[in-house]
Amino acid sequence: MATEAKSLIQVENVRRSFRSVKKSEGLRGALELLVKPQYQVHEALKGVSFTIEEGALVGLIGANGAGKTTLLKVLSGLIPATSGSARVLGYDPFARALDFRRRISLVMGQKAQLWWDLPAADAFLLLRAIYEIPKDEYKRRLDELARILDVGRLLQTQIRRLSLGERMKMELIGALIHWPEVVFLDEPTIGLDVIAASSLRQFLKTYNLQNRSTMILTSHNMDDIERLCSRVLIIKEGQLIFDGSPQKLAGTGEKRLRVRLDKLPSVEELSRVAGVASDAVAFGVAEAGAGEDGADSPEATTVRIKVAPSLMPAILQSLMARYRVVDMGVEEQSLEDVISLVL
C-alpha cells in the first residue's frame, strides 16, 4: 500500500491587506495630509486556500502585483496574514519559532542575501555559525552543493566580483547550506542568460528529487515552470484561479488549426469563411531554409486559426469547400500562450 503524502503547507482563506496614505495633488493635498490624512486599503491576497505535500515542486504564477511575493512572505514568516490561517511544517510562520526558521529558506532573485564584500566561503562560514551546523556536516554539504553547481573554484572570490549567474548560484548555496525541508524561490532565474538559467533549473530539480524537499517557485519564465513543476498555482488580483498540472492547463481551451493553402486570401475573407474573429487568424512567417523573402517556405502559405477543438471539423470543412488545402494539422498552445490569456 502506498504511503499517503504528508501535507507540509496548509493555507486556508488567507487574506493580506496593506493600508497606505491617500494624497491629493498640489499644496492643498499636502496640507490635508498633515491635518486630516485619508487612507486607502489594498488587498494583496483575497481568501487564498491550498495545501502542498511533502516533496512537491509547485509553480506560483501571476502578473506583476498579483500577490505572489506577498504569499511567499506570509508563508516564510516575513509578514503576517491579515486573516485566515497559514501553517508550514505545523508552525504559524509569523511566530518565527527557531525550529521553523531552521527548516525553511527563502531565495529572492531580485535581492541579495549574502554579504557582497566577503568571499563566498567566508559568507558560508557565517551561515554555518548561525545555523550551528557541525563542521563535518557543513563541509560535506558545501562540497556537494559546490560540485553540483560547478562553483568550487569561485568560493574564495569576493561575491561582488562574480557574474549574475555565479552570484545566484552562491545565493542558492547559502539558502540550502542548512538543508531546509521547505524552500521558497522568488524569481531565481531572473536576469540570467540561457545557459545559467538552465544550469540552475537542473540543480533545483536534482536537489528536489534527491532530498524530497518541498519547493514553491515563482517565475515569469515559462521554461522554469514547464521543466520543473508538476503543479501550478495561478494567482490573479490576489485570488487563486487555477490549481493543477501544467499539462492540464495547456491542454484546455483553444488549440490552433494549422492549414496550408495553395494561395492565401485576406484575413477578412478567411475569418468570414471560417466563422471566427479576425484576431483568431494568423498567417505563418518565413522560417530558416526559406527563400530570402520567405515566398518559397511552406510557412508563407500557412494560416493558423485559434479555435475550440469541437469546432475544428466544421471550420475545416468550410475551408476545404472554398480553398485548395495542401496540408493541415493541429497544434497545442504553449503554456505561456494559455497563461497570458488567463491573466
C-alpha positions, 0 to 999 in steps of 0.5 A: 500500500502506498504511503499517503503524502504528508501535507507540509503547507496548509493555507486556508482563506488567507487574506493580506491587506496593506493600508497606505496614505491617500494624497491629493495633488498640489499644496492643498493635498499636502496640507490635508495630509498633515491635518486630516490624512485619508487612507486607502486599503489594498488587498494583496491576497483575497481568501487564498486556500491550498495545501502542498505535500511533502516533496512537491515542486509547485509553480506560483504564477501571476502578473506583476502585483498579483500577490505572489511575493506577498504569499511567499512572505506570509508563508516564510514568516516575513509578514503576517496574514491579515486573516485566515490561517497559514501553517508550514511544517505545523508552525504559524510562520509569523511566530518565527519559532527557531525550529521553523526558521531552521527548516525553511529558506527563502531565495529572492532573485531580485535581492541579495542575501549574502554579504557582497564584500566577503568571499563566498566561503567566508559568507558560508562560514557565517551561515554555518555559525548561525545555523550551528551546523557541525563542521563535518556536516557543513563541509560535506554539504558545501562540497556537494552543493559546490560540485553540483553547481560547478562553483568550487573554484569561485568560493574564495572570490569576493561575491561582488566580483562574480557574474549574475549567474555565479552570484545566484548560484552562491545565493542558492548555496547559502539558502540550502547550506542548512538543508531546509525541508521547505524552500521558497524561490522568488524569481531565481532565474531572473536576469540570467542568460540561457545557459545559467538559467538552465544550469540552475533549473537542473540543480533545483530539480536534482536537489528536489528529487534527491532530498524530497524537499518541498519547493514553491517557485515563482517565475515569469519564465515559462521554461522554469515552470514547464521543466520543473513543476508538476503543479501550478498555482495561478494567482490573479488580483490576489485570488487563486484561479487555477490549481493543477498540472501544467499539462492540464492547463495547456491542454484546455481551451483553444488549440490552433488549426494549422492549414496550408493553402495553395494561395492565401486570401485576406484575413477578412475573407478567411475569418468570414469563411471560417466563422471566427474573429479576425484576431483568431487568424494568423498567417505563418512567417518565413522560417530558416531554409526559406527563400530570402523573402520567405515566398518559397517556405511552406510557412508563407502559405500557412494560416493558423486559426485559434479555435475550440477543438469541437469546432475544428471539423466544421471550420475545416470543412468550410475551408476545404469547400472554398480553398485548395488545402495542401496540408493541415494539422493541429497544434497545442498552445504553449503554456505561456500562450494559455497563461497570458490569456488567463491573466 
